[in-house]
Amino acid sequence: MTDVRPKPDVTEAMSSKSTEIKDIEEIAQQAHLGADISEHFTGNFQAKQQINREHLTFVNRLSG
């Protein structure tokens, strides 16, 4: 049997990812300059890693 499913356009996906990264860098630069970037927040956050609460408490004690 031959696979007749259309193949994803890799260049389109890469271009979109590149544009997304560029936008993030522009937003970060604006934030660094003190601009209000709240319009870029969606309220939909996803953790990238788990944080140990005990470790966080320890770090807070060290810094403050």
Contacts in CASP RR format, 6 or more apart in sequence:
PFRMAT RR
TARGET T0000
AUTHOR 0000-0000-0000
METHOD contacts of the structure
MODEL  1
MTDVRPKPDVTEAMSSKSTEIKDIEEIAQQAHLGADISEHFTGNFQAKQQ
INREHLTFVNRLSG
27 37 0 8 1.000
27 40 0 8 1.000
30 37 0 8 1.000
31 37 0 8 1.000
END
